[in-house]
Amino acid sequence: MILRAADRVAVPWKNGGGFTREVAAHPLQSDLGSFDWRGGPFSAFPGIDRHMAVIAGCLELSISGRDVLSLTADSAPLSFPGEVPVYAAPRVESVTDLNVMTRRGRYTARMTRCSVAASTPLGLEADTTLLLALAQLTLRSASIDANLAPLDAARFSGNAHALTVHAAAAGAAFWLIEIRAA
């Protein structure tokens, strides 16, 4: 399933501090109180594990009990419990981040930033895999032949998919998000 960035609607954050454009959620049509996993708001969510990466800009993040972090697109993904107090302040006018949230005890997630020079085969083994393009990509498998623009995503359900990612330019990047039932 292709999830086009242009089709995402800006929705206010739960805490009113900004806006989100949700890429995907499970189950489909779930709301903030009933999702099992999702990409979206940056607010307090008890019982939820958050996994976050900055795509563009610089974000200063203060998580209760930890040192203040400065996150950029070059930073590794960060994981933390959804119930802890978190304060975020952009260090530039606009910050784009990728937020994956999973209901603790039901699902786990792993985020990996990948780059491809020309063509890279991937074996998709998670229950659900999301691929978020950071550059122009073409995806090919037995079930898909699609072009992705930056911030477009593809969702794959079930494991055992063989996928090839083709880049329009050397060094093209994407985020691979693997979600598994606990």
C-alpha positions in Angstrom: 0.0 0.0 0.0 1.5 3.4 -1.0 0.9 6.3 1.4 1.5 9.6 -0.4 2.8 12.5 1.6 0.6 14.9 -0.3 -2.5 13.1 1.0 -1.7 13.6 4.7 -3.9 16.1 6.6 -2.3 18.3 9.3 -4.0 17.4 12.6 -3.3 19.3 15.9 -1.2 17.5 18.5 -2.9 16.1 21.5 -1.2 18.8 23.6 -2.0 21.6 21.2 1.7 22.5 20.7 1.9 21.8 16.9 0.6 19.6 14.1 1.2 16.1 12.9 0.7 14.4 9.6 0.1 10.7 10.4 1.7 8.3 8.0 0.0 5.1 9.2 -1.8 3.5 12.2 -3.1 0.1 13.2 -5.8 -0.9 13.4 -7.1 1.2 10.5 -9.4 4.0 11.6 -8.2 3.8 15.2 -8.0 7.0 17.3 -5.6 8.3 19.9 -7.1 6.1 22.6 -7.3 2.8 20.6 -4.3 2.5 18.4 -1.8 -0.4 18.7 0.9 1.4 16.8 1.1 4.7 14.9 3.2 7.5 13.6 2.1 10.9 14.9 1.8 13.3 17.8 4.4 14.1 20.4 2.4 14.2 23.7 2.0 12.1 26.8 0.8 8.6 26.1 0.9 6.2 29.1 1.6 2.6 28.1 3.1 3.6 24.8 6.8 3.2 23.7 8.0 6.0 21.4 10.7 5.8 18.7 11.7 9.0 17.2 14.1 10.4 14.5 14.6 13.9 13.1 14.2 14.0 9.3 15.0 17.7 8.9 16.0 20.6 11.2 17.3 20.5 14.7 15.3 19.6 17.8 16.3 20.1 21.4 14.7 17.4 23.5 14.5 17.2 27.3 13.3 13.9 28.6 12.6 13.6 32.3 15.6 12.0 34.0 18.0 12.4 31.0 20.4 15.0 29.8 19.1 17.4 27.2 19.6 16.1 23.6 20.1 18.0 20.4 18.7 15.8 17.6 19.3 16.3 13.8 18.8 14.2 10.7 22.2 12.7 11.4 21.3 11.5 14.9 20.4 7.9 15.7 16.8 7.1 16.4 15.7 7.6 20.1 13.4 5.4 22.1 11.6 6.4 25.3 8.4 5.6 27.3 5.3 7.7 26.3 4.4 8.5 29.9 7.5 10.4 30.9 7.4 14.2 30.7 9.1 15.4 27.5 9.8 18.9 26.3 10.9 19.7 22.8 12.1 23.0 21.3 13.0 23.4 17.7 16.4 25.0 17.1 15.4 26.1 13.6 12.1 27.5 12.3 10.9 24.1 11.0 11.6 20.6 12.2 10.3 17.4 10.6 10.4 14.3 12.7 9.4 10.7 12.4 7.5 9.3 15.4 6.6 5.6 15.7 4.5 4.7 18.7 3.7 1.2 19.9 1.4 -0.1 22.7 3.8 -1.6 25.2 3.4 -5.4 25.6 1.5 -5.7 22.3 4.0 -4.4 19.7 7.6 -3.5 19.3 9.3 -1.3 16.7 12.7 -0.8 15.2 13.7 2.2 13.0 16.7 2.0 10.7 18.0 4.7 8.4 19.2 3.2 5.2 20.9 4.5 2.0 21.1 3.0 -1.4 23.6 3.7 -4.2 21.7 2.2 -7.1 19.7 -0.9 -6.1 19.4 -2.7 -2.8 17.5 -5.9 -2.1 15.6 -6.1 1.2 14.0 -9.1 3.0 11.0 -7.8 4.9 10.5 -10.0 7.9 8.4 -8.0 10.4 4.6 -8.3 10.8 4.3 -4.8 9.3 7.1 -2.9 7.6 6.9 0.8 6.6 9.4 2.4 4.2 9.5 6.2 4.4 11.4 7.7 1.4 13.8 10.6 2.0 14.5 10.8 -1.7 13.1 9.6 -5.0 12.9 5.8 -4.9 11.4 3.0 -6.9 10.1 -0.1 -5.1 9.8 -3.4 -6.9 8.6 -6.8 -5.7 6.2 -9.5 -6.7 3.3 -7.3 -5.3 4.5 -3.8 -6.0 6.1 -1.6 -8.6 5.9 2.0 -7.4 7.7 5.3 -7.5 8.0 7.2 -4.2 8.7 10.9 -3.8 10.4 12.2 -0.6 8.2 11.5 2.5 6.0 9.1 0.6 5.7 5.8 2.3 4.9 2.2 1.5 3.3 -0.3 4.0 3.8 -4.0 3.8 1.8 -6.4 5.9 3.0 -9.9 6.8 6.6 -11.1 6.6 8.6 -12.9 3.9 8.5 -10.1 1.3 11.4 -9.7 -1.1 11.7 -6.1 -2.1 14.2 -4.2 -4.2 14.8 -0.5 -3.6 16.1 1.5 -6.6 17.5 5.0 -6.1 17.2 7.8 -8.6 20.5 9.2 -7.3 23.5 7.7 -5.4 23.2 8.0 -1.6 19.4 8.2 -1.6 18.0 7.5 1.9 15.0 6.0 3.5 13.7 5.0 6.9 12.8 1.3 7.4 10.3 0.8 10.3 9.7 -2.7 11.4 6.8 -3.4 13.7 6.3 -6.8 15.4 3.7 -8.3 17.6 5.2 -8.8 21.1 
